[in-house]
Amino acid sequence: ARGETPVSLPVDPGGAELAAPASSFKEAGAGEEGPDPHDRITHDDGRFIRADITVVPPRVSPGDTARVHLALRPNVETKAHWNNEARGLVVWVDPADGLTVDRRHQTVVNPPQEVSREARTVELEVRVSAEAVGAAKLSAYALYYVCEDVGGTCLYRRQDISVEIPLR
């Protein structure tokens, strides 16, 4: 109506962008461990799966909530693809002090075909403490079954994911 060109969004609005932030988050249990607590699974440095991270809004005030969109995509250069005959993608979040998340453990169910190359997405809501300064940092990791090229070896891999949430 004002004759301006709309700004394109990196991800479609959803979850926290369309609804009010959660009024309370379930606190993680004391001593709760993720699926690979001792970091024993071989790491993927992005050779097979690329992780794209978007934080909405891009800057938050201390005490506010942000939505983190994590998209995991097979690397087309290495012809990697998901192995859907094994378990689905698992994401485990380790929030730093001063951060709380709506869910620490999330899974993405595999599609029915044996292999695929779609992006797999996970969203989480993060609340930053009112005392936070500088930037809030969130650590997570993804566990997944991925295959090399057509007819290649299928592997179980871990990818560490670091999310930085700039503060106002």
Secondary structure, 3 states (H helix, E strand, C coil): CCCCCCCCCCCCCCHHHCCCCCCCCCCCCCCCCCCCCCCCCCECCCCCEEEEEEEECCCECCCCEEEEEEEEEECCCCCCEEECCCCCEEEEEEECCCEEECCCEEEECCCCCCEECCCEEEEEEEEECCCCCCEEEEEEEEEEEEECCCCCCEEEEEEEEEEEEEEC
